[in-house]
Amino acid sequence: MKNQSCVTEFILVGLSSHPEHQMFLFMVFTFIYMAALAGNILLILTVTASRCLHTTMYFLLINLSLINILSISVSVPKMLHNLLEQRKTIAFLGCIAQIYLFTWTMVSEVLVLTAMAFDRYAAICHPLHYTLIMRKGVCVGLIAGIWTVGLANSAVHTGFVLQLSFCCSNVINHFFCELPPVLKLSCSDTSLNETLAFLADAVFGMGSCAITLMSYYFILRTILKIHSTEDKKKAFSTCSSHLIVVSLYYSTAIYNYIHPSSAYSPDRGKVITVLYSVITPALNPIIYSLRNKEVKEALRKLISRLGIFQRQ
């Protein structure tokens, strides 16, 4: 028997244990990672450089992109490194750092998506009071609160993970250190960890989902009352991108977290985790830019401006 103080490293199984798949996976995830970084950074630069996009909605979008960059950078670089190594290991403290940072980004992303849903509700259902409801001070305080709550929640979960003992095996059947597979590996009683995780998921996951659904219920009801077909399309287009992102994220993340540890399937969990930790951060900037005329126009101006600078 050995407790957590004796464990100096964990072995990460990764997405596949077959050597012939390693190089293919390395190329695929390198491309996805670079695309996610480029897309989110370009979206941040586009919003920052365009004055017409200096609104609450795009301020929240910048924060979503920052979270996406951090989220995908927690897991993918180490996974890419291990794909090229014979021994796919991660140091104990490195594993704890991954749990802390990824849990932080998950809660922060859920809360930012909820804030974006409320922003669309205020804009469509209360247009005359929108500037008062979503004024600058409120938005800055909201984002500061979101990041702080994410940090505090992550600190609690990570602190309790440090109290666990790990024995018999240090092999994690995952491509990075995420809370469910690490709890599955522990030989300690993880009932308190599971209870805290379930409460956090219920409050942040299900609570945020309920607020988002309520927001869109009122949004849809307001849109249906609009007589002009053109105005209906314009109102719906402002929130369609957010609906797609929310559907992708909630359907995968909630599935992976809202269940007891005994029902956790490592192989299925890895596939689901890829969707919300790797694919979603890469798709978000594409969804928000391709389905938004204002972003596309600002992006064209930014590219033309950069082209002028290069010629000079």
C-alpha positions in Angstrom: 0.0 0.0 0.0 1.2 3.5 -0.8 -0.4 6.8 -0.1 -0.3 9.9 -2.3 3.0 11.1 -0.8 4.7 8.0 -2.3 3.3 8.6 -5.8 5.7 10.7 -7.8 4.2 10.2 -11.2 1.2 8.8 -13.0 1.1 6.9 -16.3 -1.4 8.2 -18.9 -2.8 5.5 -21.2 -3.8 8.2 -23.7 -6.4 7.8 -26.4 -4.9 4.7 -27.9 -2.3 2.2 -26.7 -1.5 1.0 -30.2 1.9 2.3 -31.4 0.7 2.5 -35.0 -1.9 5.1 -34.1 0.4 7.4 -32.2 1.8 9.4 -35.1 -1.6 9.8 -36.8 -3.1 11.1 -33.5 -0.2 13.4 -33.0 -0.8 15.0 -36.4 -4.5 15.3 -36.0 -4.4 16.9 -32.5 -1.5 19.1 -33.4 -3.6 20.5 -36.3 -6.7 20.9 -34.0 -4.6 22.6 -31.3 -3.0 25.0 -33.7 -6.4 25.8 -35.3 -8.0 26.4 -31.8 -5.2 28.8 -30.8 -5.2 30.6 -34.1 -9.0 30.9 -34.2 -9.4 32.1 -30.7 -6.5 34.6 -30.8 -7.7 35.9 -34.2 -11.2 36.4 -32.7 -9.8 38.3 -29.7 -7.7 40.5 -32.0 -10.7 41.1 -34.3 -13.0 42.2 -31.4 -10.3 44.3 -29.8 -9.4 46.1 -33.0 -12.9 46.9 -34.1 -14.7 49.7 -32.2 -18.1 48.6 -33.4 -17.6 45.3 -31.5 -16.9 47.0 -28.2 -20.1 45.8 -26.7 -21.1 43.5 -23.8 -21.7 40.5 -26.1 -18.2 40.6 -27.6 -16.6 41.4 -24.2 -18.1 38.1 -23.0 -16.9 36.4 -26.2 -13.3 37.6 -25.6 -13.5 35.9 -22.2 -14.9 32.7 -23.7 -12.0 32.7 -26.1 -9.5 33.2 -23.3 -11.1 30.3 -21.4 -10.9 28.1 -24.6 -7.2 28.9 -25.1 -6.5 27.9 -21.4 -8.7 24.9 -21.5 -7.2 23.3 -24.6 -3.7 24.2 -23.5 -4.1 22.3 -20.2 -4.5 18.9 -21.8 -3.3 18.8 -25.4 0.4 19.9 -25.2 1.1 17.1 -22.6 -0.9 14.6 -24.7 1.2 15.5 -27.8 4.4 15.1 -25.9 3.3 11.7 -24.6 2.4 10.6 -28.1 6.0 10.8 -29.0 7.3 9.1 -25.9 7.6 5.5 -24.9 6.7 6.1 -21.3 3.6 8.3 -21.2 4.0 9.8 -17.7 3.1 12.9 -15.8 4.5 14.1 -12.5 2.2 14.0 -9.5 2.2 17.8 -9.1 1.7 18.2 -12.9 -1.4 16.0 -12.6 -2.7 18.1 -9.7 -2.0 21.2 -11.8 -4.1 19.8 -14.7 -7.0 19.0 -12.4 -6.9 22.5 -10.9 -6.7 24.4 -14.2 -9.1 22.3 -16.1 -11.8 22.3 -13.4 -11.3 26.1 -13.2 -11.9 26.5 -17.0 -14.9 24.2 -17.0 -16.8 26.2 -14.3 -15.8 29.5 -15.8 -16.9 28.5 -19.3 -20.3 27.3 -18.1 -20.8 30.6 -16.2 -19.7 32.7 -19.2 -22.1 30.9 -21.5 -24.9 31.6 -19.0 -23.9 35.3 -18.9 -24.0 35.3 -22.7 -27.5 33.8 -22.6 -28.7 36.5 -20.1 -27.1 39.2 -22.3 -29.1 38.0 -25.3 -32.3 37.9 -23.1 -31.7 41.5 -21.9 -31.0 42.7 -25.5 -34.0 41.1 -27.1 -36.6 41.1 -24.3 -35.7 44.5 -22.7 -34.0 46.5 -25.4 -34.9 49.9 -23.9 -33.2 49.0 -20.6 -30.3 47.0 -22.1 -27.6 49.6 -21.6 -28.6 50.0 -18.0 -28.9 46.3 -17.2 -25.6 45.4 -19.0 -23.6 48.5 -18.3 -19.8 48.4 -18.2 -19.5 48.2 -14.4 -21.9 45.3 -14.2 -20.1 43.4 -17.0 -16.6 43.8 -15.4 -17.9 42.8 -12.0 -19.7 39.8 -13.6 -16.6 38.5 -15.3 -14.4 39.1 -12.3 -16.9 37.1 -10.2 -17.0 34.3 -12.8 -13.2 33.9 -12.8 -13.1 34.1 -9.0 -15.8 31.5 -8.4 -14.1 29.2 -10.9 -10.8 29.6 -9.0 -12.4 29.0 -5.6 -14.4 25.9 -6.8 -11.3 24.4 -8.4 -9.3 25.0 -5.2 -11.8 23.1 -3.1 -11.9 20.0 -5.4 -8.1 20.0 -5.9 -7.5 20.4 -2.1 -9.6 17.3 -1.4 -7.9 15.3 -4.2 -4.6 16.0 -2.3 -6.0 14.2 0.7 -6.6 11.0 -1.2 -4.3 7.9 -1.2 -3.3 6.1 -4.4 -2.3 2.5 -4.3 -2.0 -0.7 -6.4 -1.8 1.3 -9.6 -0.8 4.7 -10.9 -2.1 4.1 -14.4 -4.7 6.7 -15.5 -6.9 5.5 -18.4 -7.1 9.0 -19.9 -5.1 11.4 -22.0 -4.7 13.9 -19.1 -5.6 14.3 -15.4 -9.3 15.0 -15.2 -11.2 14.6 -11.9 -13.4 11.5 -12.6 -10.6 9.1 -13.8 -8.3 10.3 -10.9 -11.1 9.6 -8.3 -11.6 6.2 -10.0 -7.9 5.4 -9.4 -7.8 6.3 -5.7 -8.0 3.5 -3.0 -9.3 6.0 -0.4 -13.0 6.7 0.3 -13.9 9.2 -2.4 -17.5 9.7 -1.3 -16.9 13.2 0.0 -15.1 14.1 -3.3 -18.0 12.7 -5.3 -20.6 14.5 -3.2 -18.7 17.8 -3.6 -18.3 17.2 -7.4 -22.0 16.4 -7.7 -23.1 19.5 -5.8 -20.8 21.7 -7.9 -22.2 20.1 -11.1 -25.7 20.5 -9.9 -25.2 24.2 -9.0 -22.9 25.3 -11.9 -23.9 22.7 -14.5 -27.6 22.1 -14.1 -28.2 25.6 -12.6 -26.5 27.4 -15.5 -28.3 25.1 -18.0 -31.7 26.0 -16.3 -31.0 29.7 -16.4 -29.9 29.4 -20.1 -33.0 27.5 -21.0 -35.2 30.1 -19.2 -33.5 32.9 -21.0 -34.1 31.3 -24.4 -37.7 30.5 -23.5 -38.4 34.3 -22.9 -36.3 35.1 -26.0 -38.3 32.8 -28.2 -41.5 34.1 -26.8 -40.5 37.7 -27.6 -39.3 36.8 -31.1 -42.6 35.1 -31.9 -44.4 38.3 -31.0 -42.5 40.3 -33.6 -44.6 40.8 -36.8 -41.8 41.5 -39.3 -40.2 38.3 -40.7 -37.0 40.2 -41.3 -36.9 41.4 -37.7 -37.5 37.9 -36.5 -34.6 36.6 -38.5 -32.3 39.4 -37.3 -33.3 38.8 -33.6 -32.8 35.0 -33.9 -29.4 35.4 -35.7 -28.0 37.2 -32.7 -28.4 34.2 -30.5 -28.2 31.2 -32.9 -24.4 30.9 -32.6 -24.6 30.9 -28.9 -27.3 28.2 -29.0 -25.0 25.9 -31.1 -22.1 26.4 -28.7 -24.2 25.8 -25.6 -25.7 22.6 -27.1 -22.3 21.2 -27.9 -20.8 22.0 -24.5 -23.7 21.1 -22.2 -24.6 17.8 -23.9 -21.1 16.5 -23.5 -19.8 18.0 -20.3 -22.9 17.2 -18.2 -23.0 13.6 -19.5 -19.4 13.1 -18.3 -19.9 14.6 -14.8 -23.4 14.0 -13.6 -23.1 10.4 -12.6 -21.6 8.4 -9.7 -17.9 7.3 -9.9 -19.0 3.7 -10.1 -20.8 4.3 -13.4 -17.9 6.1 -15.0 -16.6 4.4 -18.1 -12.9 5.4 -18.9 -13.1 4.6 -22.6 -16.4 6.4 -23.2 -15.3 9.2 -20.9 -12.1 9.9 -23.0 -14.2 10.2 -26.2 -16.7 12.6 -24.5 -13.9 14.6 -23.0 -12.3 15.1 -26.4 -15.5 16.7 -27.6 -15.8 19.4 -24.9 -12.1 19.9 -24.1 -10.6 19.8 -27.6 -13.2 20.0 -30.3 -15.4 22.7 -28.8 -12.6 25.2 -28.2 -11.6 24.8 -31.8 -15.1 25.1 -33.2 -16.2 28.1 -31.0 -14.4 30.8 -33.0 -15.5 29.3 -36.3 -19.2 29.2 -35.2 -19.1 32.8 -33.9 -17.3 34.2 -36.9 -19.0 32.4 -39.8 -22.5 33.0 -38.4 -22.0 36.7 -37.5 -21.9 39.4 -40.1 -20.4 42.0 -37.8 -17.5 39.7 -36.9 -16.9 38.7 -40.5 -16.8 42.4 -41.6 -14.5 43.3 -38.7 -12.2 40.3 -39.6 -12.1 41.5 -43.3 -11.0 45.0 -42.1 -8.4 43.6 -39.8 -6.9 41.3 -42.5 -6.8 44.2 -45.0 -5.2 46.4 -42.4 -2.6 43.8 -41.7 -2.0 43.5 -45.5 -1.3 47.2 -45.8 1.2 47.1 -42.9 3.0 44.1 -44.5 3.3 46.0 -47.9 4.7 49.0 -46.1 
